Amino acid sequence: MFLDELTPLAREMFGRPVAFLGGFCSGFLRLSLGEDPVKTWLTQQTGQPVTPVATPQNGKGKGPTTISID
C-alpha cells in the first residue's frame, strides 16, 4: 500500500533525474524561479525567457481584516 503511493514519485525521479532534483532542491531551498540568479540561469539553459508564476498570497500582506459574526 505504501509502495503504491511512492511509485509515481520514483517514476519521475528516474525518468528525468536532473529536472526532478532541480525542482526538489529549488522547492526545498524556497528559491523563486522568477528572481535572479535562478531566472538568469534558466534563461541561459533554455534560451527562452522565464515567465513568473503568480503565487497566491492567502490574505498575507494586506493587513488586518475585519469580520462580523451575526
C-alpha positions in Angstrom: 0.0 0.0 0.0 2.7 2.5 0.9 4.8 1.4 -2.0 1.9 2.2 -4.4 2.0 5.8 -3.3 5.7 6.1 -3.9 5.6 4.6 -7.4 4.7 7.9 -9.3 7.5 9.7 -7.4 10.0 7.1 -8.3 9.0 7.2 -12.0 9.5 10.9 -12.2 12.8 10.7 -10.3 14.3 8.0 -12.5 12.7 9.3 -15.7 14.1 12.8 -15.5 16.6 12.9 -12.6 18.1 16.3 -13.3 14.8 18.1 -13.6 13.4 16.3 -10.6 16.3 17.0 -8.3 16.5 20.6 -9.6 12.8 21.2 -8.8 13.1 19.4 -5.5 16.1 21.5 -4.4 14.6 24.7 -5.5 11.4 23.9 -3.6 13.4 22.8 -0.5 15.5 26.0 -0.6 12.4 28.1 -1.4 14.0 29.6 -4.5 11.8 31.6 -6.7 12.2 30.8 -10.4 11.3 34.4 -11.3 14.1 36.0 -9.4 17.9 36.3 -10.2 20.2 34.3 -10.2 17.8 31.4 -10.9 15.9 33.3 -13.6 19.1 34.2 -15.5 20.4 30.6 -15.3 17.2 29.2 -16.6 17.1 31.7 -19.4 20.6 30.7 -20.4 19.8 27.0 -20.3 16.6 27.0 -22.2 17.1 30.1 -24.4 13.5 31.2 -23.5 12.6 33.9 -21.1 11.1 32.7 -17.8 7.6 33.9 -17.0 7.0 34.0 -13.3 4.0 32.1 -11.9 1.6 34.1 -9.8 1.6 32.8 -6.2 -1.5 33.2 -4.1 -1.0 35.4 -1.1 -3.7 33.8 1.0 -4.6 37.1 2.5 -1.0 37.8 3.6 0.4 41.3 3.2 -2.9 43.1 3.1 -3.0 43.9 6.8 -5.7 43.0 9.3 -9.2 42.3 8.1 -12.4 42.7 10.0 -15.3 40.3 10.0 -18.7 40.4 11.5 -20.4 37.4 13.1 -24.2 37.6 13.4 
